[in-house]
Amino acid sequence: MASRSKTTSAPAKVATSASSAAAAALSKKPKALSLHIGLNAVSAAAYGGWDGPLSACEFDANDMAAIAKSKGMKSTVLLTKKATRAAVLAQMRAAAKALKAGDLFFISYSGHGGQVPDSNGDEPDHKDETWCLFDGQLIDDELYFELSGFAAGVRILVLSDSCHSGTVTRDFPPPPPPPGQRPRLMPDAVARRVYTAHQAFYDKIQADVAKAAAARKGRVVDPDAALAQVGAAAQATALVGAFKPSVLLISGCQDNQTSMDGQHNGAFTESLLKVWNQGKFTGNYQLFHQRIRAGLPPTQSPNLFVLGSAAAFLKQSPFTV
């Protein structure tokens, strides 16, 4: 009886060991979250009477979410009235808490780009770039501060189909758009009016971000200084080395250009979807960017830059979890 007990218990041990190994393997599988923001309008009350009508931004957000879901990501979509400052920041902070090294956060934005005066002196052109959310602007300093709060080793992919989405500095206004096309750009006159009406609010945001960054342990690299150096690889690497996550941003245009809206997709997103070809694209992020750029006119040239140690990230196939 004793020998029978030994022979029957052995398979059970093997099965238990195998199931434990399988459970361990599953627990190590990277997690992926995504956030997709698309605004076909903004609140006139928050933008000095301007509601910024666009046509294709909600389509862009839904199409990006479809890609994310096809790759197994848990996705959140915030469209127009739901794309508030509080909602976007809450989603980013929740993702930062949930994700660990090896995980992926994919965030896409389609809407107007804007600017506010730089109150803390970190911009060469004395302006901070923004995403125009429904009830107020999200300043670039805020965006990159939030991204810097992700854990080391988290991969962050940012796709921004808006104006002012190049390297964050812009010395001269972009040329007028081609006839019949609408740029995703908050007009300068509106930007000045909005800032005048809400100066205390936007100045406080910049001051709070600067204070929070200074309070963090270790050297915190100013995001604007890092992005301004993107043209010089060695300088950029030195500047963004303090970023713990690996951030890869593909933007809609250069600083002296405009991102065009469309009927179903923005021009940048439309080119991206054609290159992606429902998942048939083969290649890495660098080739992905090159193909997207090749599909657009010279008046709109998407930019690519990185923050943190992103060399391995760049070599991956797009949207890989």
Secondary structure, 3 states (H helix, E strand, C coil): CHHHHHHHHHHHHHHHHHHHHHHHHHHCCCCEEEEEEECCCCCHHHCCCCCCCCCCHHHHHHHHHHHHHHCCCEEEEEEHHHCCHHHHHHHHHHHHHHCCCCCEEEEEEECCEEEEECCCCCCCCCEEEEEEECCEEEEHHHHHHHHHCCCCCCEEEEEEECCCCCCCCCCCCCCCCCCCCCECECCHHHHHHHHHHCHHHHHHHHHHHHHHHHHCCCCCCCHHHHHHCCCCHHHHHHHHCCCCCEEEEEECCCCCCCCECCCCCCHHHHHHHHHHHHHCCCCCHHHHHHHHHHCCCCCCCCCEEEECCCHHHHCCCCCCC
